[in-house]
């Protein structure tokens, strides 16, 4: 039953998950649920009850194997590894033993005992301040739902019955997102979940727009309401007014799937302003996809490749050999176009094992980015060696995240030098002149940009974090999100300082944050002297068209 139903337009704010726009009627996924009753069983039925549980687990494994096959076909082998972890949950021998012992000892039905053990596990995970553990709870719950489906039934999969409708739920599993793609679900929103969950990684790879962490979503959104999902801004708009609907339909039309023909048409545009100033438009990527070949064919380089995806997809640091293979494939795909590979930008709240720090109060200001990389030198050096090995095409650059001091730059350079010495000794060919750059996303780095620029080969402005740190605003916090302002004078001053530092030291300066794709910001940034913009794949055509229509001299006067 839905409460608080409104007929006028209203918006709900969540967390940015998967960018893009979806428009359509909505439905609540899995609204019917399943019923778990406590049933006492006679001693003579205990063995049969345990066999019933075993059979449900076997069927669940079979279901998940099929979804993994579909994932391998649609999102590739790296992301499909997510389902290996879910299979391990179903095959957890210790958990199964505990459930079986209680079924035999207490003589209770399998679904009741399995559910009770499950809830005990989930409670501690969901109450954690740690986002990774909360995401783990969602994966475990979604996986267990398959078991209950086979034990008690009653939980219908509504995705297949609601093609072209927006799906709402408390949360979705990675497998359900794979099925969204198969059944043509245009977008989704959830009450729970975080922007780095496995489910979100799959949604990004499949380009399914989504918003997560929307409070009271299911309470406030009735089935069959017209809805807009604005994934890039974390908005769910319900009962949109005619003008809102028209605006988003136009936005959706402009950003709908980047096709080869669209990219080829803009590839013919000059990479200059109307008065001849050369401006590069590049792309931000984090997941290998079929789109890579299209982008490369249209001579579009990568201004930011987020390598932490290779950790987040399996929650384990890949070996040097695995990384070398992945980075080599990426460099070869985009050759001769440039690829800027950012080293792992992870926080301690996202890492499992002994490096995990559930007690860190504010991970955004804590042990993350280059700080964490330098504190795990063996893992960091393995990544640097892999990047160097992949640089044989001479189109790879290495970029360091969240740099705030010169010391971090110097320590990283020493590690890179040591890796180079080792590789020479092993007879490995690599780019001896590989360029090293840094992200400017911390105010201290922007203020010290003139000094930092003397020791690196390029700078890249990450506006998302730079704005948050400069204005002390968490844009995921609805109470202060309105204070997140791209055009705040303090933010613009730091951007201008960074651009001027690059020009004075004759090194490239790019921007890879969301501001680089803001149509209103483009003339101002061009006028400030920015010469490289790196944006999401769907924004490439528009940004390139706008820049080709601008006069640098007019923009300079504006700035």
Backbone torsions as a table, in degrees:
resi	resn	phi	psi	omega
1	UNK	NA	134.0	-178.4
2	UNK	-101.6	138.8	178.3
3	UNK	-115.8	170.4	171.8
4	UNK	57.4	38.3	-178.8
5	UNK	-74.9	130.7	-179.0
6	UNK	-117.9	151.5	177.5
7	UNK	-105.5	-21.4	177.3
8	UNK	-84.0	161.6	179.1
9	UNK	-62.8	135.5	171.2
10	UNK	-149.1	157.1	-176.3
11	UNK	-121.3	145.5	173.9
12	UNK	-118.4	136.3	-177.8
13	UNK	-101.3	131.7	175.2
14	UNK	-130.4	-155.1	179.6
15	UNK	-104.0	141.2	177.5
16	UNK	-61.9	125.7	-179.5
17	UNK	-119.1	-75.2	-179.0
18	UNK	-122.7	119.0	-174.1
19	UNK	-67.3	159.8	179.8
20	UNK	126.8	172.8	-178.1
21	UNK	-123.6	132.9	174.1
22	UNK	-126.7	138.8	-179.6
23	UNK	-132.3	132.9	177.9
24	UNK	166.0	-176.8	173.3
25	UNK	-76.5	152.4	-177.9
26	UNK	-111.2	162.0	174.0
27	UNK	-148.0	152.5	178.9
28	UNK	-90.1	117.9	-177.5
29	UNK	-79.8	135.5	177.8
30	UNK	62.7	32.0	-177.7
31	UNK	-65.5	-29.8	-175.8
32	UNK	-73.1	-32.8	178.1
33	UNK	63.5	-165.4	177.7
34	UNK	-135.9	158.4	-177.0
35	UNK	-108.8	129.3	178.4
36	UNK	-109.2	112.6	178.4
37	UNK	-106.2	150.3	175.5
38	UNK	-90.1	117.2	-176.2
39	UNK	-129.1	125.5	175.8
40	UNK	-80.3	139.3	-178.5
41	UNK	-121.7	148.4	177.8
42	UNK	-70.5	157.0	-178.1
43	UNK	-56.8	-34.7	-178.3
44	UNK	-68.8	-13.6	-177.8
45	UNK	-100.3	-2.6	-174.6
46	UNK	-60.3	-48.2	-178.5
47	UNK	-60.6	-40.2	179.6
48	UNK	-66.0	-35.7	-179.7
49	UNK	-67.6	-40.2	177.5
50	UNK	-65.3	-40.2	177.2
51	UNK	-63.4	-36.5	178.1
52	UNK	-62.6	-40.7	177.1
53	UNK	-65.9	-44.0	178.7
54	UNK	-58.1	-42.5	-178.4
55	UNK	-65.8	-39.9	178.4
56	UNK	-63.3	-39.5	178.0
57	UNK	-66.4	-41.0	179.2
58	UNK	-63.2	-42.9	178.3
59	UNK	-65.3	-37.1	179.4
60	UNK	-66.1	-40.7	176.4
61	UNK	-60.9	-42.5	179.1
62	UNK	-62.5	-43.1	177.2
63	UNK	-58.2	-46.5	-176.3
64	UNK	-68.5	-34.3	176.7
65	UNK	-62.2	-39.6	178.5
66	UNK	-65.1	-42.0	178.9
67	UNK	-66.0	-38.5	178.0
68	UNK	-61.6	-39.3	177.3
69	UNK	-62.8	-42.6	177.1
70	UNK	-64.1	-40.0	178.7
71	UNK	-65.0	-41.2	179.8
72	UNK	-61.2	-35.6	-180.0
73	UNK	-73.6	-37.1	-171.6
74	UNK	-97.4	-34.9	-177.0
75	UNK	-117.7	-3.4	173.9
76	UNK	95.2	166.4	-174.3
77	UNK	-66.0	-31.5	-177.5
78	UNK	-65.8	-50.4	-179.7
79	UNK	-70.8	-29.9	-179.2
80	UNK	-67.3	-13.4	175.9
81	UNK	-64.4	-20.9	176.8
82	UNK	-54.3	-36.6	-175.1
83	UNK	-76.9	-16.5	173.7
84	UNK	-65.0	-38.7	178.0
85	UNK	-65.4	-39.0	178.9
86	UNK	-67.7	-35.1	176.7
87	UNK	-64.8	-36.1	177.5
88	UNK	-64.0	-34.2	177.3
89	UNK	-61.9	-45.9	-179.6
90	UNK	-65.8	-28.5	-176.4
91	UNK	-98.3	14.2	-178.3
92	UNK	-65.7	105.4	-174.2
93	UNK	-66.0	-38.4	-177.6
94	UNK	-68.0	-43.0	178.0
95	UNK	-62.2	-44.0	179.2
96	UNK	-61.5	-42.0	-179.8
97	UNK	-60.6	-42.7	-179.5
98	UNK	-63.7	-41.1	179.6
99	UNK	-65.9	-46.2	-180.0
100	UNK	-61.1	-41.8	178.8
101	UNK	-59.3	-42.2	-178.7
102	UNK	-72.1	-34.4	176.0
103	UNK	-61.0	-44.6	-178.4
104	UNK	-70.7	-41.7	-175.1
105	UNK	-75.6	-41.4	-175.4
106	UNK	-96.4	-10.0	179.8
107	UNK	54.1	54.1	178.6
108	UNK	-120.5	157.4	-177.1
109	UNK	-65.0	151.1	-171.8
110	UNK	-60.5	-46.9	-175.7
111	UNK	-64.3	-34.4	179.7
112	UNK	-66.8	-47.2	-178.1
113	UNK	-68.2	-42.9	179.7
114	UNK	-61.6	-42.5	179.8
115	UNK	-64.5	-41.0	-179.1
116	UNK	-63.9	-45.2	178.1
117	UNK	-64.7	-39.4	179.5
118	UNK	-61.2	-46.3	-177.7
119	UNK	-64.8	-34.5	177.0
120	UNK	-62.8	-41.4	178.4
121	UNK	-67.3	-45.3	-175.7
122	UNK	-67.6	-34.2	-176.4
123	UNK	-59.3	-47.4	-178.0
124	UNK	-67.8	-35.2	179.9
125	UNK	-70.3	-44.0	-176.9
126	UNK	-70.3	-26.2	179.2
127	UNK	-83.5	-3.7	-178.8
128	UNK	-71.7	145.9	172.5
129	UNK	-75.3	-7.6	-173.4
130	UNK	-86.8	118.5	-176.6
131	UNK	-63.9	-34.6	179.9
132	UNK	-63.2	-44.3	-179.7
133	UNK	-66.1	-35.4	176.1
134	UNK	-65.5	-40.7	176.9
135	UNK	-64.6	-37.2	177.9
136	UNK	-62.0	-39.5	178.4
137	UNK	-59.7	-41.3	-180.0
138	UNK	-64.6	-41.3	178.4
139	UNK	-63.4	-43.7	-179.4
140	UNK	-64.2	-43.2	-178.5
141	UNK	-64.0	-43.6	-179.9
142	UNK	-64.6	-38.1	179.4
143	UNK	-67.9	-41.5	179.9
144	UNK	-66.4	-28.2	179.7
145	UNK	-58.1	-33.0	178.2
146	UNK	-64.8	-38.1	179.6
147	UNK	-63.9	-44.9	-179.2
148	UNK	-66.0	-33.1	177.1
149	UNK	-58.7	-42.3	-178.8
150	UNK	-80.1	-21.6	178.9
151	UNK	-83.5	-44.3	-172.8
152	UNK	-123.3	-11.7	-178.5
153	UNK	66.9	-164.7	173.8
154	UNK	82.8	-4.9	179.9
155	UNK	-111.0	91.2	-176.0
156	UNK	-79.1	145.9	176.3
157	UNK	-86.2	105.9	-174.4
158	UNK	-82.1	-7.0	-177.7
159	UNK	-60.9	-44.1	-176.6
160	UNK	-66.9	-24.0	-178.0
161	UNK	-92.1	-1.1	-172.6
162	UNK	-132.7	47.0	178.7
163	UNK	-58.7	140.1	177.1
164	UNK	68.6	18.6	175.7
165	UNK	-118.3	149.9	-177.3
166	UNK	-80.2	130.8	-175.1
167	UNK	-95.4	132.9	177.2
168	UNK	-120.4	143.2	178.8
169	UNK	-163.9	167.9	171.8
170	UNK	-61.6	-42.2	175.1
171	UNK	-163.6	162.0	174.7
172	UNK	-120.7	150.5	174.4
173	UNK	-88.2	161.4	174.5
174	UNK	-55.5	-38.5	179.7
175	UNK	-63.8	-37.8	178.9
176	UNK	-66.6	-32.9	177.1
177	UNK	-69.0	-37.5	174.8
178	UNK	-59.4	-41.2	179.3
179	UNK	-70.6	-28.9	174.5
180	UNK	-57.6	-43.5	179.6
181	UNK	-63.6	-41.3	-178.3
182	UNK	-66.8	-36.2	-174.6
183	UNK	-103.2	15.2	171.3
184	UNK	62.0	42.8	172.4
185	UNK	-82.1	122.3	-171.6
186	UNK	-76.9	-22.7	-177.9
187	UNK	-172.4	173.9	-177.2
188	UNK	-152.0	163.3	171.4
189	UNK	-146.8	147.6	-179.3
190	UNK	-133.2	156.7	175.7
191	UNK	-79.6	-33.4	-176.2
192	UNK	-113.9	-173.5	175.6
193	UNK	95.5	160.1	-179.4
194	UNK	-125.0	165.9	-174.8
195	UNK	-72.4	-6.6	178.7
196	UNK	-114.5	14.2	-178.4
197	UNK	-69.6	162.2	177.7
198	UNK	-59.9	-38.4	179.8
199	UNK	-59.6	-41.4	-179.4
200	UNK	-68.9	-38.5	177.0
201	UNK	-58.1	-42.9	178.6
202	UNK	-65.4	-44.1	-178.5
203	UNK	-61.2	-41.3	177.9
204	UNK	-62.9	-43.1	-178.6
205	UNK	-62.5	-36.8	-178.8
206	UNK	-90.3	0.7	179.4
207	UNK	56.7	43.1	174.8
208	UNK	-98.8	113.8	-177.9
209	UNK	-60.9	139.0	-179.4
210	UNK	-158.0	153.9	176.2
211	UNK	-129.7	136.0	-179.4
212	UNK	-120.7	165.6	175.5
213	UNK	67.4	37.6	-178.9
214	UNK	-92.8	110.7	-177.7
215	UNK	-62.6	136.6	175.9
216	UNK	56.8	27.8	-177.8
217	UNK	-55.5	-52.3	-174.9
218	UNK	-71.2	-26.2	178.7
219	UNK	-74.5	-36.6	-172.4
220	UNK	-94.4	-13.3	-174.5
221	UNK	-113.7	107.1	179.3
222	UNK	-75.3	151.1	173.7
223	UNK	-58.2	145.0	176.7
224	UNK	74.8	5.3	173.6
225	UNK	-71.9	146.2	173.1
226	UNK	-72.8	136.3	-172.3
227	UNK	-141.8	149.3	172.5
228	UNK	-121.8	129.6	172.1
229	UNK	-103.0	116.8	175.4
230	UNK	-106.7	87.7	-173.2
231	UNK	-64.3	-34.5	-176.2
232	UNK	-68.0	-27.0	-177.5
233	UNK	-112.6	4.6	177.8
234	UNK	65.9	37.5	-176.0
235	UNK	-115.9	140.0	168.9
236	UNK	-117.6	115.9	-177.5
237	UNK	-108.5	121.4	-175.4
238	UNK	-109.2	139.4	-177.5
239	UNK	51.6	54.0	-175.5
240	UNK	-62.3	142.4	176.1
241	UNK	-67.2	164.4	-177.3
242	UNK	-57.1	-42.4	-178.7
243	UNK	-67.9	-38.9	178.1
244	UNK	-64.7	-43.8	-179.8
245	UNK	-62.2	-42.7	-179.7
246	UNK	-63.6	-41.8	179.7
247	UNK	-61.2	-47.9	-176.5
248	UNK	-72.7	-30.3	175.2
249	UNK	-64.6	-38.8	177.7
250	UNK	-67.3	-42.0	177.5
251	UNK	-62.0	-42.2	-180.0
252	UNK	-64.5	-40.2	178.8
253	UNK	-62.5	-41.4	-177.4
254	UNK	-71.7	-32.4	-175.0
255	UNK	-101.4	-1.4	-176.2
256	UNK	-60.6	131.9	178.6
257	UNK	17.9	118.9	176.5
258	UNK	-77.3	104.9	-178.9
259	UNK	-91.3	163.8	179.5
260	UNK	-59.4	-39.7	-178.2
261	UNK	-64.9	-41.5	177.9
262	UNK	-60.2	-47.6	-177.6
263	UNK	-66.6	-39.2	178.4
264	UNK	-62.9	-35.5	-179.9
265	UNK	-67.6	-39.6	-179.9
266	UNK	-81.0	-20.3	176.2
267	UNK	-63.3	-26.4	179.3
268	UNK	-77.8	-14.0	177.9
269	UNK	-69.4	146.4	176.5
270	UNK	-67.5	143.4	177.6
271	UNK	-86.6	47.6	-178.0
272	UNK	-143.3	163.1	170.0
273	UNK	-76.1	175.4	-178.3
274	UNK	-63.5	-24.3	-179.9
275	UNK	-104.7	21.3	166.9
276	UNK	92.0	5.2	178.0
277	UNK	-78.8	127.0	-175.7
278	UNK	-77.6	126.2	179.3
279	UNK	-130.2	126.0	179.0
280	UNK	-95.2	137.8	173.5
281	UNK	-116.9	120.0	-177.1
282	UNK	-121.8	-177.5	-173.1
283	UNK	-125.1	146.9	172.4
284	UNK	-95.6	130.4	179.4
285	UNK	-134.9	157.6	174.9
286	UNK	-145.1	-11.8	-176.2
287	UNK	-135.4	126.4	175.7
288	UNK	-59.6	135.3	-179.7
289	UNK	-152.8	172.4	178.8
290	UNK	-63.6	-23.5	-179.0
291	UNK	-65.2	-23.8	-178.0
292	UNK	-56.4	-44.3	-179.5
293	UNK	-62.6	-39.0	179.5
294	UNK	-64.8	-46.6	179.9
295	UNK	-61.9	-44.7	-178.6
296	UNK	-63.6	-40.2	-179.7
297	UNK	-63.4	-26.0	-179.6
298	UNK	-96.2	16.7	174.3
299	UNK	60.4	37.9	177.5
300	UNK	-104.9	120.4	179.4
301	UNK	-85.6	176.7	-178.5
302	UNK	-107.9	115.2	179.4
303	UNK	-85.2	-16.5	177.8
304	UNK	-157.1	115.3	170.6
305	UNK	-113.1	116.9	-175.4
306	UNK	-85.0	100.4	-173.9
307	UNK	-74.2	-12.0	-178.9
308	UNK	-65.2	-17.6	175.2
309	UNK	-53.5	-37.8	-176.4
310	UNK	-67.9	-20.5	172.3
311	UNK	-85.7	-48.9	-172.5
312	UNK	-64.4	-27.1	-177.9
313	UNK	-69.8	-24.4	-179.5
314	UNK	-127.0	-4.8	-175.9
315	UNK	55.2	39.2	174.7
316	UNK	-151.9	142.5	177.9
317	UNK	-68.9	125.4	178.7
318	UNK	-68.3	154.0	179.3
319	UNK	-68.8	164.6	176.8
320	UNK	-58.7	-39.0	-179.6
321	UNK	-65.6	-43.6	178.4
322	UNK	-62.0	-44.3	179.9
323	UNK	-64.5	-43.3	179.9
324	UNK	-56.7	-44.6	-179.5
325	UNK	-62.8	-45.4	-179.2
326	UNK	-64.6	-49.5	-177.2
327	UNK	-65.9	-37.3	178.9
328	UNK	-62.9	-42.8	179.3
329	UNK	-63.2	-40.1	179.5
330	UNK	-65.7	-47.3	-179.9
331	UNK	-61.4	-40.6	-179.4
332	UNK	-68.1	-40.1	179.9
333	UNK	-59.8	-43.2	-173.9
334	UNK	-91.0	-8.1	-179.8
335	UNK	-56.3	135.8	6.9
336	UNK	-91.7	9.6	-179.4
337	UNK	-70.0	150.0	-176.3
338	UNK	-72.8	145.0	175.5
339	UNK	-129.7	118.3	178.0
340	UNK	-97.6	110.5	-177.8
341	UNK	-98.3	116.1	176.7
342	UNK	-86.4	132.7	178.6
343	UNK	-66.8	165.9	-174.3
344	UNK	-46.2	122.2	174.1
345	UNK	-112.2	79.0	-177.1
346	UNK	-116.9	154.0	172.5
347	UNK	-108.1	160.4	-178.4
348	UNK	-64.2	-21.1	178.1
349	UNK	-74.8	-13.8	-178.1
350	UNK	-102.4	-2.3	-174.7
351	UNK	-105.3	138.9	178.6
352	UNK	-97.4	170.2	177.4
353	UNK	84.0	-155.8	-172.9
354	UNK	-69.6	-18.6	178.8
355	UNK	-82.7	-12.1	-176.4
356	UNK	-67.9	137.0	-179.8
357	UNK	-130.5	90.5	-178.3
358	UNK	-72.4	-16.5	-175.7
359	UNK	-90.9	-1.8	-179.1
360	UNK	-68.3	119.2	-172.8
361	UNK	-70.6	-41.5	-177.1
362	UNK	-132.7	84.1	-176.2
363	UNK	-58.6	-29.7	-178.8
364	UNK	-62.7	-26.5	-179.9
365	UNK	-110.1	15.3	-172.0
366	UNK	-114.4	-132.1	-171.9
367	UNK	-86.6	90.0	-176.5
368	UNK	-153.9	172.9	176.7
369	UNK	59.7	-138.7	-177.1
370	UNK	-64.2	-26.4	178.8
371	UNK	-61.6	-48.4	179.7
372	UNK	-68.0	-43.5	-179.7
373	UNK	-53.8	-47.4	-177.1
374	UNK	-69.6	-22.7	179.1
375	UNK	-86.3	-5.6	173.8
376	UNK	-124.0	66.1	-169.7
377	UNK	-58.5	-34.9	-179.8
378	UNK	-65.4	-44.5	178.8
379	UNK	-68.1	-43.1	-179.0
380	UNK	-64.4	-43.1	-179.3
381	UNK	-65.1	-35.7	177.4
382	UNK	-62.6	-39.3	177.5
383	UNK	-66.7	-43.3	179.7
384	UNK	-62.8	-40.2	177.1
385	UNK	-62.3	-41.9	-179.9
386	UNK	-64.2	-41.2	178.6
387	UNK	-65.1	-40.1	178.0
388	UNK	-64.9	-42.7	179.0
389	UNK	-61.5	-33.7	-178.7
390	UNK	-80.6	-2.5	-173.4
391	UNK	-90.1	8.7	-176.2
392	UNK	-60.9	-22.6	178.0
393	UNK	-79.8	-8.1	178.5
394	UNK	62.4	30.0	175.9
395	UNK	-121.8	11.3	-178.9
396	UNK	-101.3	135.4	170.0
397	UNK	-118.5	149.7	177.9
398	UNK	-108.4	130.2	-179.3
399	UNK	-123.2	137.4	-176.7
400	UNK	-102.2	132.0	-176.5
401	UNK	-89.6	147.7	170.9
402	UNK	54.1	41.9	176.2
403	UNK	-72.9	135.0	178.3
404	UNK	-129.7	-11.4	-178.9
405	UNK	-139.6	157.5	175.6
406	UNK	-65.1	-32.9	-179.8
407	UNK	-57.0	-39.3	-179.5
408	UNK	-64.1	-39.0	177.7
409	UNK	-64.5	-47.9	-177.3
410	UNK	-64.2	-41.7	179.6
411	UNK	-64.5	-39.2	178.7
412	UNK	-66.5	-40.9	179.5
413	UNK	-61.4	-36.7	177.8
414	UNK	-64.4	-40.2	177.9
415	UNK	-64.9	-41.9	179.1
416	UNK	-63.8	-42.2	178.5
417	UNK	-61.3	-43.1	179.4
418	UNK	-63.2	-40.0	178.9
419	UNK	-64.9	-38.8	178.5
420	UNK	-63.4	-43.3	179.5
421	UNK	-60.0	-44.7	179.2
422	UNK	-61.0	-46.2	-176.4
423	UNK	-67.0	-36.7	175.6
424	UNK	-61.0	-43.3	179.9
425	UNK	-63.5	-27.5	179.5
426	UNK	-89.5	-1.9	179.5
427	UNK	75.2	23.9	-178.9
428	UNK	-88.5	133.0	178.1
429	UNK	-84.3	133.9	176.9
430	UNK	-153.2	172.1	-179.7
431	UNK	-78.8	106.1	-178.4
432	UNK	-65.4	-22.6	-177.5
433	UNK	-108.2	25.2	-178.5
434	UNK	-53.9	138.0	-176.4
435	UNK	-89.8	140.5	-179.9
436	UNK	-116.3	127.6	179.2
437	UNK	-131.1	176.7	-177.8
438	UNK	-134.6	152.1	171.1
439	UNK	-80.4	136.3	170.8
440	UNK	-104.5	94.3	-178.1
441	UNK	-135.8	2.0	176.4
442	UNK	-116.9	132.4	-177.8
443	UNK	-51.8	-37.5	-179.3
444	UNK	-61.9	-36.5	178.6
445	UNK	-68.1	-39.3	178.4
446	UNK	-65.9	-42.4	-179.9
447	UNK	-64.6	-35.7	-179.2
448	UNK	-96.7	17.0	-173.7
449	UNK	-57.8	-36.8	-179.4
450	UNK	-62.2	-38.6	179.8
451	UNK	-76.3	-43.0	-179.7
452	UNK	-63.5	-36.8	-177.0
453	UNK	-62.2	-22.6	179.5
454	UNK	-72.7	-14.9	-172.1
455	UNK	-118.0	4.1	179.2
456	UNK	-132.0	171.9	-176.4
457	UNK	-99.1	-15.6	177.0
458	UNK	-165.1	161.8	177.6
459	UNK	-124.7	146.1	175.8
460	UNK	-134.6	122.6	-175.5
461	UNK	-86.7	117.3	175.7
462	UNK	-97.1	93.4	-170.9
463	UNK	-68.9	-28.4	-177.1
464	UNK	-57.1	-52.8	179.5
465	UNK	-76.6	-36.3	-179.1
466	UNK	-58.4	-42.0	179.3
467	UNK	-66.4	-45.2	-178.5
468	UNK	-62.1	-44.0	-178.2
469	UNK	-72.0	-36.1	-179.1
470	UNK	-68.8	-41.3	-175.0
471	UNK	-98.6	0.4	-178.5
472	UNK	55.0	48.1	-176.7
473	UNK	-127.7	124.3	171.3
474	UNK	-92.2	108.5	-174.6
475	UNK	-70.2	-11.0	173.9
476	UNK	-82.3	-6.8	178.8
477	UNK	-94.9	110.8	-174.0
478	UNK	-60.0	-27.6	-176.7
479	UNK	-72.8	-22.4	-178.3
480	UNK	-124.4	2.6	-175.3
481	UNK	-58.7	-28.7	-178.9
482	UNK	-67.6	-17.3	179.6
483	UNK	-83.9	-7.7	178.4
484	UNK	-77.2	104.6	-172.5
485	UNK	-128.7	115.7	-179.9
486	UNK	-64.7	-29.2	-174.6
487	UNK	-100.0	17.7	176.6
488	UNK	-61.6	135.2	-177.9
489	UNK	-52.9	-37.1	-179.7
490	UNK	-65.5	-39.5	178.5
491	UNK	-65.4	-46.8	-179.2
492	UNK	-62.4	-36.2	179.6
493	UNK	-65.9	-41.1	178.9
494	UNK	-67.0	-37.9	176.7
495	UNK	-62.8	-46.7	-179.3
496	UNK	-63.3	-40.6	178.0
497	UNK	-58.7	-42.6	-178.9
498	UNK	-67.2	-44.7	179.4
499	UNK	-61.8	-43.2	179.4
500	UNK	-64.8	-35.6	178.8
501	UNK	-64.2	-40.3	177.9
502	UNK	-64.9	-44.4	-179.6
503	UNK	-63.0	-42.4	-178.1
504	UNK	-65.1	-29.7	-178.9
505	UNK	-103.5	7.3	176.6
506	UNK	55.6	45.8	174.9
507	UNK	-125.7	157.9	-178.8
508	UNK	-68.7	145.1	170.5
509	UNK	-129.1	126.0	177.6
510	UNK	-121.1	170.9	173.4
511	UNK	-130.6	128.2	-177.7
512	UNK	-121.1	6.5	177.0
513	UNK	-84.3	178.3	-176.5
514	UNK	-62.3	-27.0	-179.4
515	UNK	-61.0	-27.3	-179.5
516	UNK	-64.3	-21.8	179.4
517	UNK	-104.0	7.8	-179.6
518	UNK	-81.8	115.3	-177.1
519	UNK	-55.5	-38.2	-178.2
520	UNK	-71.2	-27.7	-177.1
521	UNK	-83.2	-22.2	-172.3
522	UNK	-56.8	-49.8	179.7
523	UNK	-60.0	-38.5	-179.6
524	UNK	-65.9	-45.0	-178.3
525	UNK	-67.4	-39.8	175.5
526	UNK	-61.9	-42.6	178.7
527	UNK	-65.1	-31.1	176.5
528	UNK	-70.8	-17.1	178.8
529	UNK	110.3	5.3	179.3
530	UNK	-67.1	134.3	-175.7
531	UNK	-118.2	-4.0	177.2
532	UNK	-138.5	127.2	178.4
533	UNK	-118.2	129.0	177.3
534	UNK	-121.0	121.1	-170.6
535	UNK	-134.0	173.5	176.2
536	UNK	-64.5	154.5	-176.1
537	UNK	-53.4	-40.5	-176.7
538	UNK	-72.2	-15.8	-179.4
539	UNK	-92.0	-11.8	-175.2
540	UNK	-57.0	-50.5	-177.4
541	UNK	-59.0	-46.5	-177.1
542	UNK	-65.0	-45.5	-177.7
543	UNK	-62.2	-42.3	-179.2
544	UNK	-65.9	-39.7	178.9
545	UNK	-63.6	-44.0	-178.8
546	UNK	-63.7	-46.2	-178.4
547	UNK	-62.4	-38.5	179.5
548	UNK	-66.1	-17.0	-179.4
549	UNK	-96.6	-4.6	-174.8
550	UNK	-92.7	150.0	170.5
551	UNK	-100.2	123.8	-179.4
552	UNK	-59.9	-42.3	-178.5
553	UNK	-62.3	-41.5	178.3
554	UNK	-67.0	-39.7	178.1
555	UNK	-65.1	-38.4	-179.9
556	UNK	-63.2	-38.8	177.5
557	UNK	-67.4	-36.4	177.8
558	UNK	-63.6	-42.5	-176.2
559	UNK	-72.1	NA	NA
